[in-house]
Amino acid sequence: MATRALKTNRFPSFIFSICIIIVGFYSCKSTVSTVEKVEVKEISANESFTETIPVANLTFDMVLVPEGKFIMGSPASELKRKEDEGPQNKVMVDAFWMGKYEVTWRIFELFFKQNQPLFDSLEADKLSAIDAITRPSPPYEDPSYGMGKDDFPAVSMSAYSALVFCKWLSEITGRFYRLPTEAEWEYAARAGSVTKYGFGDSEEDLAKYAVYYKNSNSKYAKVGSKLPNKWGLHDMHGNVAEWTLDEYKADTYAAMDEKNPWIIPTVFHPRVIRGGSWDDDAEGLRSAARMASSVKLQKRDPQIPKSFWWFTDSNFVGMRLVSPKEQPSQEEQKKFWQMVLDEG
């Protein structure tokens, strides 16, 4: 199977001229010139919590990922690595909670416009907050492509749709949720490893941990159908690829912040997608593998203009939630949503 090659597309309304200190992210620091061995803290099995969505009474699990340091990117010696995976950098990441599983259809569909009346019994302030959030209508085509709903991973949403869902979820639960940065994603996927995959280098073991091209039967699987990594996270390799907060740049690692790096998006495409999917070969599932979004993910969308909410050709891309351990203030959250959603 050929590796996907995706192109850049500008989105003119996103223009940011300053670096904003927010939600534990920092920018405008110097590049780390020397890569050194780093140690990562172990996680105990009980550092997790279950979030309940009010009224719907549906739950999802979050696992604590500890603060720590790791080497981001792949060494030049890694088989089938690409140039955009280097040079390697030492990165420090603050602690955060991460979804034990990819976001499922059962949870994601609560966000749809047609399900808005389900939440009419919410207290007035929460109801007012979520009613003010624009939500997607049903897509032109079945976004699951018949591969499964309910406890299967939600797919085919745009990065914008994923972010608005996070804002909706934050308002309805009272806890701040967002997408992971690219650095947070790789840190969690590695789970303290320095190998090709979180569990080691052997592709022979990949089927135990991942749904991918060789074992997927051309479709995704229910979340959690494979073994978790050492930190209790399922499907970090394969099943569906996952959106991150970052704009994709091939030379990102040449000038990367040492602490909580984040490439703030200034374009609609390309954004960074991580993890590989049911439709990818083993090389695309490596911890360091990067993918860039493009207008090709929307090529069969018949709408003019094309949907901001749905990408008709991205049934291999989904999302995973993150919530910082140190929750941002209401003012910081407001600035964050203004920035990533181009609000106000």
CORSULKA-V609183 format. One record per helix or strand of 2 or more residues. SS is the DSSP state (H for helix, E for strand). FROM is the first residue (numbers start at 1). TO is the last residue. If there is no record, write none. Layout:
BEGIN
ss=SS from=FROM to=TO
ss=SS from=FROM to=TO
END
This chain:
BEGIN
ss=E from=48 to=53
ss=E from=58 to=65
ss=E from=68 to=72
ss=H from=83 to=85
ss=E from=89 to=93
ss=E from=96 to=99
ss=H from=105 to=111
ss=H from=113 to=119
ss=H from=124 to=131
ss=E from=152 to=153
ss=H from=159 to=173
ss=E from=178 to=179
ss=H from=182 to=190
ss=H from=203 to=209
ss=E from=241 to=247
ss=H from=252 to=255
ss=E from=271 to=274
ss=H from=282 to=285
ss=E from=290 to=292
ss=H from=295 to=298
ss=E from=317 to=318
ss=E from=321 to=324
ss=H from=330 to=340
END
